[in-house]
Amino acid sequence: MRPGFTFIFLLLLFNCCQNHESVQETVIGKANRPAPDMQLAKMEKTGTAGKRFFSHPEKTKSKVKSSQRKNHIIKSLDQADSTLRHKAYTSLLIERLSSIRSQGIIPDMNEPITRRNLFSQTDNKPFESMIELSREMFLQINFDNDILDYTDRFYTNGIKIDLIAPGLQMNPISRLMTPYWRSGINYYGLSLVQNMFTPSTTKTGGILFGDRPYSAYLFLGCFKITNDRLRKLRQTSELDLGIIGPGSYGEWVQRSFHNSVPSNNEPLGWEYQVKNDLVLNYSLGFEKGILSAKNYDMQLTAKGNLGTLYTNISGGFLFRTGWMNPYFSNLGISKKRQTVQSGLKKFQCYFFVKGSGQLVGYDATLQGGFFNKSSVYTIPSKDVSRFVFKGSAGITISNNGFGLDIEQFFLSPEYHQGLWHKWVHIALRFAL
């Protein structure tokens, strides 16, 4: 009996010691127990994670539910914050649009600077840089000819029709125009151009070697004019697409004109004109006011052309004097009601002088098409004048939405054996 009793006593004593250690770990060990994440990492490292997990399933489920509740609360707070930000942004956008509408402004959404300022989520100074779309409409008819200078050679005839209207902003090609990054007002337009060139005489048939070749082109242009009144700056960009060669109908126009005037001889040699080729050109121009007074002003000009018709750069000036409105107040004319609202002069009459120097890279009317090299006769590249001077002087008269320009042009030789040339430019402008 004594050995059995001793064994039972020792077993009970061992069990009590185990219970004592468990209680001590529960009461005292909580203060020194590592964070759950650190503890889990330690368990994974010692290989006891699986044992502890399966040994306490209720505690594990509780931790999972607590984590899910925490993630749900964070997600709800993020959604609420996003909703508040969206409401604040919508309120700011409505405020900006209301301000624009109250001022009668149409923002030009083609311009990156307008979109950036209008849709910005930051409450900056409203519309510090925004480009407005002009509501004005214009029609301009341009006619160039050397008949008034008693010549019939070189640049002999040109016709250009320009239409400016706010609806042309929707033209997809308008998005290819050069952006402007300050405040201003935009005018969008289309132009139809046909120009014709002949040798120094049209009365002799055959090829006149060393003379200008017959050539003509026809294209449709899409352009944008940005007028910055504050900075006295005007930016013009244009993309032209058309044809040079017989497909431009230059020969037909000149023959029809000469045949309609009894004293004119029929032009000979058009069968040797520059062959058909693509016209694809992009131009960018700037005008910057440097002098401004009541009865005179002066602008510096710069322009560049790149494409299959012309590749060149030029710089020059424009000087005006007389009874006139500030150059950057508008595009020269406007309707009577708009003129009165702007406080501008209804009647204008002034004299102007222009001058520019041009560096020539490529001229298809002299050198032939950019892609089609099958033209019978062209001017060799080495004989093309790489610097050309162009000057003009004229008078402008306008009144209540109608304008008239008469301008005399002078042009230095375009090739080595060429001559000085001159022609008259007449333009009629109508505010629609």
C-alpha positions as CSV (number, residue, x, y, z in Angstrom):
1,M,0.0,0.0,0.0
2,R,2.8,2.4,0.8
3,P,4.4,2.4,-2.7
4,G,1.0,3.0,-4.4
5,F,0.2,5.8,-2.0
6,T,3.6,7.4,-2.7
7,F,3.1,7.2,-6.5
8,I,-0.4,8.9,-6.2
9,F,1.0,11.6,-4.0
10,L,3.8,12.4,-6.5
11,L,1.4,12.5,-9.4
12,L,-0.9,15.0,-7.6
13,L,2.1,17.1,-6.7
14,F,3.3,17.3,-10.3
15,N,-0.2,18.3,-11.5
16,C,-0.4,21.1,-9.0
17,C,3.0,22.4,-10.1
18,Q,1.8,22.5,-13.8
19,N,-1.4,24.4,-12.8
20,H,0.7,26.9,-10.8
21,E,3.0,27.6,-13.8
22,S,0.0,28.1,-16.2
23,V,-1.6,30.6,-13.8
24,Q,1.7,32.5,-13.3
25,E,2.1,32.8,-17.1
26,T,-1.4,34.1,-17.5
27,V,-1.1,36.7,-14.7
28,I,2.5,37.8,-14.9
29,G,3.4,37.1,-18.6
30,K,0.9,39.5,-20.1
31,A,3.0,42.5,-19.4
32,N,6.1,41.1,-21.1
33,R,4.2,39.3,-23.9
34,P,5.3,40.6,-27.4
35,A,2.9,42.3,-29.8
36,P,0.7,39.8,-31.8
37,D,2.5,40.4,-35.0
38,M,5.9,40.0,-33.3
39,Q,4.6,37.0,-31.5
40,L,3.3,35.4,-34.7
41,A,6.7,36.0,-36.3
42,K,8.5,34.4,-33.4
43,M,6.1,31.5,-33.5
44,E,6.7,31.0,-37.2
45,K,10.4,31.2,-36.7
46,T,10.4,28.6,-33.9
47,G,7.9,26.4,-35.9
48,T,5.2,26.6,-33.2
49,A,2.8,28.8,-35.1
50,G,0.7,25.9,-36.3
51,K,0.6,24.3,-32.8
52,R,-0.6,27.5,-31.2
53,F,-3.1,28.3,-33.9
54,F,-4.8,24.9,-33.6
55,S,-4.6,25.0,-29.8
56,H,-6.6,28.3,-29.6
57,P,-9.2,28.4,-32.4
58,E,-11.6,30.8,-30.6
59,K,-8.9,33.4,-30.0
60,T,-7.8,33.2,-33.7
61,K,-11.4,33.7,-34.9
62,S,-11.7,36.7,-32.6
63,K,-8.5,38.3,-34.0
64,V,-9.7,37.7,-37.6
65,K,-13.1,39.4,-36.9
66,S,-11.3,42.3,-35.2
67,S,-9.0,42.8,-38.2
68,Q,-12.0,42.6,-40.6
69,R,-13.9,45.2,-38.6
70,K,-10.8,47.5,-38.6
71,N,-10.4,47.2,-42.4
72,H,-14.1,47.9,-42.9
73,I,-13.9,51.0,-40.8
74,I,-10.8,52.3,-42.7
75,K,-12.5,51.6,-46.0
76,S,-15.7,53.4,-44.9
77,L,-13.6,56.4,-43.8
78,D,-11.8,56.5,-47.2
79,Q,-15.1,56.4,-49.1
80,A,-16.5,59.2,-47.0
81,D,-13.4,61.3,-47.5
82,S,-13.5,60.6,-51.3
83,T,-17.2,61.7,-51.3
84,L,-16.4,64.9,-49.5
85,R,-13.6,65.7,-51.8
86,H,-15.8,65.0,-54.9
87,K,-18.5,67.3,-53.5
88,A,-16.0,70.0,-52.8
89,Y,-14.5,69.7,-56.3
90,T,-18.0,69.8,-57.9
91,S,-18.9,72.9,-55.9
92,L,-15.7,74.6,-56.9
93,L,-16.3,73.7,-60.6
94,I,-19.9,75.0,-60.5
95,E,-18.6,78.2,-58.9
96,R,-16.1,78.7,-61.7
97,L,-18.6,77.9,-64.4
98,S,-21.1,80.3,-62.9
99,S,-18.4,83.0,-62.7
100,I,-17.6,82.5,-66.4
101,R,-21.2,82.6,-67.4
102,S,-21.9,85.8,-65.5
103,Q,-19.0,87.4,-67.4
104,G,-20.3,86.2,-70.8
105,I,-17.0,84.2,-71.4
106,I,-16.8,81.1,-73.6
107,P,-13.7,79.1,-72.5
108,D,-11.7,77.5,-75.3
109,M,-11.5,73.9,-74.2
110,N,-8.9,73.1,-76.9
111,E,-6.3,74.9,-74.9
112,P,-4.4,72.8,-72.2
113,I,-4.0,75.9,-70.0
114,T,-7.8,76.4,-69.9
115,R,-8.5,72.8,-69.1
116,R,-5.9,72.8,-66.4
117,N,-7.2,75.9,-64.6
118,L,-10.9,75.1,-65.0
119,F,-10.7,71.5,-63.8
120,S,-8.0,72.0,-61.2
121,Q,-9.0,70.7,-57.7
122,T,-6.9,73.4,-56.1
123,D,-8.8,76.6,-55.2
124,N,-6.2,78.9,-56.8
125,K,-6.9,82.4,-58.0
126,P,-9.8,81.8,-60.5
127,F,-8.9,82.0,-64.2
128,E,-5.5,83.6,-63.8
129,S,-4.6,82.0,-67.1
130,M,-7.5,81.1,-69.3
131,I,-8.1,81.4,-73.1
132,E,-11.4,82.7,-74.2
133,L,-13.1,81.7,-77.5
134,S,-14.1,84.7,-79.6
135,R,-17.7,85.0,-80.7
136,E,-16.8,87.2,-83.7
137,M,-17.1,86.1,-87.3
138,F,-15.1,87.5,-90.2
139,L,-14.8,87.0,-94.0
140,Q,-11.8,88.2,-95.8
141,I,-11.2,88.1,-99.6
142,N,-7.6,88.7,-100.7
143,F,-6.5,89.3,-104.3
144,D,-2.9,89.6,-105.5
145,N,-1.9,90.5,-109.1
146,D,1.0,92.3,-110.9
147,I,-1.2,93.7,-113.6
148,L,-1.4,97.1,-111.9
149,D,2.4,97.2,-112.0
150,Y,2.3,96.4,-115.7
151,T,4.1,93.1,-115.5
152,D,3.0,89.5,-116.0
153,R,5.7,87.3,-114.5
154,F,6.9,85.3,-111.4
155,Y,4.2,85.5,-108.7
156,T,1.6,86.7,-111.1
157,N,-1.8,85.9,-109.3
158,G,-3.1,84.9,-106.0
159,I,-6.5,84.4,-104.4
160,K,-7.1,83.7,-100.8
161,I,-10.5,83.5,-98.9
162,D,-10.4,83.4,-95.1
163,L,-13.4,82.6,-92.8
164,I,-13.2,83.1,-89.1
165,A,-16.0,81.7,-86.9
166,P,-16.2,80.3,-83.4
167,G,-17.9,77.1,-84.6
168,L,-14.6,76.1,-86.4
169,Q,-13.2,75.4,-83.0
170,M,-14.9,72.0,-83.3
171,N,-12.9,71.1,-86.3
172,P,-10.7,68.1,-85.2
173,I,-7.7,69.6,-87.0
174,S,-7.9,72.7,-84.7
175,R,-6.4,70.5,-81.9
176,L,-3.2,70.4,-83.9
177,M,-2.7,74.1,-83.6
178,T,0.1,75.3,-81.3
179,P,-1.2,75.9,-77.7
180,Y,-0.8,79.2,-76.0
181,W,0.2,79.2,-72.3
182,R,-1.0,82.6,-71.1
183,S,-4.4,84.4,-71.1
184,G,-5.8,85.5,-74.4
185,I,-8.7,85.1,-76.9
186,N,-8.7,82.6,-79.8
187,Y,-10.0,83.0,-83.3
188,Y,-10.4,79.8,-85.5
189,G,-10.5,79.9,-89.2
190,L,-10.3,78.2,-92.6
191,S,-8.5,79.5,-95.7
192,L,-8.7,78.6,-99.4
193,V,-5.6,79.6,-101.3
194,Q,-4.6,79.4,-105.0
195,N,-1.3,81.0,-106.2
196,M,0.3,81.0,-109.6
197,F,3.9,81.5,-110.8
198,T,5.2,82.0,-114.4
199,P,8.5,82.8,-116.1
200,S,9.6,86.3,-116.9
201,T,7.5,86.1,-120.1
202,T,4.4,84.1,-121.0
203,K,4.6,84.9,-124.7
204,T,7.3,82.5,-125.6
205,G,6.6,78.7,-125.7
206,G,9.0,75.9,-124.7
207,I,11.3,75.8,-121.7
208,L,13.0,79.0,-120.7
209,F,16.2,77.7,-119.1
210,G,17.5,79.9,-116.3
211,D,14.1,81.4,-115.8
212,R,11.3,80.6,-113.3
213,P,9.3,77.4,-114.0
214,Y,5.5,77.5,-114.4
215,S,3.9,76.3,-111.1
216,A,0.7,76.7,-109.2
217,Y,-0.7,75.3,-106.0
218,L,-4.1,75.0,-104.3
219,F,-4.7,74.2,-100.6
220,L,-7.1,74.4,-97.7
221,G,-5.7,75.8,-94.5
222,C,-6.9,75.5,-90.9
223,F,-5.6,78.2,-88.6
224,K,-5.9,79.6,-85.1
225,I,-5.0,83.2,-84.0
226,T,-4.4,83.8,-80.3
227,N,-4.6,87.5,-79.4
228,D,-3.1,88.5,-76.0
229,R,-4.1,92.1,-75.4
230,L,-2.3,92.3,-72.0
231,R,1.1,91.2,-73.2
232,K,0.7,92.7,-76.7
233,L,1.4,89.4,-78.4
234,R,-0.3,87.6,-81.2
235,Q,0.3,83.9,-82.1
236,T,-0.8,82.3,-85.4
237,S,-0.5,78.7,-86.3
238,E,-1.8,77.0,-89.5
239,L,-1.8,73.6,-91.2
240,D,-2.2,73.5,-95.0
241,L,-3.2,70.5,-97.1
242,G,-3.5,70.5,-100.9
243,I,-1.7,70.0,-104.2
244,I,0.9,71.6,-106.4
245,G,0.9,71.0,-110.1
246,P,-1.8,70.7,-112.9
247,G,-4.3,69.5,-110.3
248,S,-4.4,73.0,-108.8
249,Y,-6.1,74.4,-112.0
250,G,-3.7,77.3,-112.1
251,E,-3.2,76.9,-115.8
252,W,-7.0,76.9,-116.4
253,V,-7.5,80.1,-114.3
254,Q,-4.7,82.1,-116.0
255,R,-5.8,81.0,-119.5
256,S,-9.4,81.9,-118.7
257,F,-8.4,85.3,-117.5
258,H,-6.2,86.1,-120.5
259,N,-8.8,84.9,-123.0
260,S,-11.4,87.1,-121.4
261,V,-9.2,90.3,-122.0
262,P,-8.8,91.0,-125.7
263,S,-5.5,92.8,-125.2
264,N,-3.8,89.8,-123.4
265,N,-2.0,87.0,-125.2
266,E,-2.6,83.4,-124.3
267,P,0.1,82.2,-121.9
268,L,2.5,79.6,-123.5
269,G,4.5,77.0,-121.7
270,W,2.1,75.7,-119.0
271,E,2.7,72.1,-120.3
272,Y,6.1,72.3,-118.6
273,Q,4.8,73.3,-115.2
274,V,5.8,71.6,-111.9
275,K,4.2,68.1,-111.7
276,N,1.5,67.1,-109.2
277,D,2.7,66.6,-105.7
278,L,1.4,66.8,-102.1
279,V,1.2,70.1,-100.3
280,L,1.5,69.6,-96.5
281,N,2.8,72.6,-94.6
282,Y,2.7,73.8,-91.0
283,S,3.4,77.5,-90.1
284,L,3.8,79.3,-86.8
285,G,4.0,83.1,-86.5
286,F,4.4,85.7,-83.7
287,E,3.7,89.5,-83.6
288,K,5.0,91.4,-80.6
289,G,4.2,95.1,-79.9
290,I,7.2,97.2,-78.9
291,L,5.8,100.7,-79.5
292,S,2.3,102.0,-78.8
293,A,0.9,105.5,-78.9
294,K,-2.3,107.2,-79.9
295,N,-1.4,107.7,-83.6
296,Y,1.3,105.2,-84.2
297,D,2.6,101.8,-83.1
298,M,5.2,99.2,-84.1
299,Q,5.3,95.4,-84.0
300,L,8.1,92.9,-84.5
301,T,7.2,89.8,-86.5
302,A,8.6,86.3,-86.8
303,K,7.4,83.3,-88.8
304,G,8.5,79.8,-89.7
305,N,7.2,77.3,-92.3
306,L,7.9,73.6,-92.4
307,G,6.6,71.2,-95.1
308,T,6.6,70.0,-98.7
309,L,5.7,73.5,-100.1
310,Y,7.8,75.9,-98.2
311,T,10.5,75.5,-95.5
312,N,11.8,78.9,-94.3
313,I,12.1,81.3,-91.4
314,S,11.6,85.0,-91.4
315,G,11.7,88.1,-89.2
316,G,10.6,91.7,-89.7
317,F,8.5,94.6,-88.5
318,L,5.1,96.4,-89.0
319,F,4.8,100.1,-88.5
320,R,1.4,101.9,-88.5
321,T,0.4,105.6,-88.2
322,G,-2.9,107.4,-88.5
323,W,-6.4,107.3,-87.0
324,M,-6.6,103.7,-85.6
325,N,-7.4,101.4,-82.7
326,P,-4.7,99.6,-80.7
327,Y,-3.3,96.8,-82.8
328,F,-4.0,94.1,-80.2
329,S,-7.5,95.3,-79.3
330,N,-9.0,92.9,-82.0
331,L,-8.3,91.6,-85.5
332,G,-8.8,95.0,-87.1
333,I,-12.6,95.2,-87.5
334,S,-15.7,94.3,-85.6
335,K,-19.4,94.9,-85.7
336,K,-20.7,98.3,-84.7
337,R,-22.3,97.0,-81.5
338,Q,-19.1,95.3,-80.4
339,T,-17.0,98.4,-81.3
340,V,-19.2,100.6,-79.1
341,Q,-19.1,98.1,-76.2
342,S,-15.3,98.0,-76.4
343,G,-15.0,101.8,-76.6
344,L,-13.0,101.6,-79.9
345,K,-13.1,103.8,-82.9
346,K,-15.8,103.1,-85.5
347,F,-13.7,104.6,-88.3
348,Q,-10.1,103.9,-89.0
349,C,-7.7,105.2,-91.6
350,Y,-4.0,104.6,-91.4
351,F,-0.8,104.1,-93.4
352,F,1.5,101.1,-92.8
353,V,4.9,99.8,-93.8
354,K,6.2,96.2,-93.6
355,G,9.6,94.7,-94.0
356,S,11.0,91.2,-93.5
357,G,14.0,89.1,-94.3
358,Q,13.6,85.4,-95.1
359,L,16.0,82.4,-95.0
360,V,14.9,79.9,-97.6
361,G,15.4,76.2,-97.0
362,Y,13.0,74.7,-99.7
363,D,10.6,76.3,-102.2
364,A,8.6,73.8,-104.3
365,T,7.5,76.4,-106.7
366,L,11.1,76.7,-107.8
367,Q,12.6,73.3,-107.0
368,G,9.6,71.1,-107.8
369,G,7.6,68.8,-105.6
370,F,9.1,67.3,-102.5
371,F,8.2,63.7,-103.4
372,N,7.6,63.8,-107.2
373,K,10.9,64.5,-108.9
374,S,9.5,64.0,-112.5
375,S,9.1,67.7,-113.3
376,V,10.6,68.5,-116.7
377,Y,12.2,71.7,-115.6
378,T,13.0,73.2,-112.1
379,I,15.6,75.6,-110.6
380,P,18.6,73.7,-109.2
381,S,19.0,73.9,-105.4
382,K,22.4,75.7,-105.8
383,D,20.8,78.5,-107.8
384,V,18.0,79.3,-105.2
385,S,18.5,82.5,-103.3
386,R,18.9,81.5,-99.7
387,F,18.0,85.0,-98.4
388,V,15.1,87.0,-99.8
389,F,13.8,90.5,-98.7
390,K,10.1,91.3,-98.9
391,G,8.7,94.8,-98.3
392,S,5.4,96.5,-98.6
393,A,3.5,99.7,-98.0
394,G,-0.2,100.4,-98.0
395,I,-3.3,102.0,-96.5
396,T,-6.2,100.6,-94.5
397,I,-9.7,102.0,-94.3
398,S,-12.4,100.5,-92.1
399,N,-15.8,101.5,-90.8
400,N,-18.5,99.7,-88.9
401,G,-17.5,96.1,-89.7
402,F,-16.1,96.7,-93.2
403,G,-12.4,97.1,-94.1
404,L,-10.3,97.7,-97.2
405,D,-6.5,97.2,-97.6
406,I,-4.5,98.3,-100.6
407,E,-0.8,97.2,-100.4
408,Q,2.2,97.4,-102.8
409,F,4.7,94.6,-102.4
410,F,8.3,94.4,-103.4
411,L,10.4,91.1,-103.5
412,S,14.1,90.6,-104.1
413,P,15.3,87.9,-106.6
414,E,14.3,84.4,-105.6
415,Y,17.0,82.7,-107.7
416,H,20.4,83.7,-109.1
417,Q,19.3,84.9,-112.5
418,G,16.0,86.3,-111.2
419,L,14.8,89.9,-111.1
420,W,13.1,92.1,-108.5
421,H,9.4,91.7,-108.6
422,K,6.4,93.7,-107.4
423,W,2.6,93.2,-107.2
424,V,-0.5,94.8,-105.7
425,H,-2.5,93.2,-102.8
426,I,-6.1,94.1,-102.2
427,A,-8.1,92.8,-99.3
428,L,-11.8,93.2,-98.4
429,R,-12.8,92.4,-94.8
430,F,-16.4,91.9,-93.5
431,A,-17.5,91.4,-89.9
432,L,-20.4,88.9,-90.0
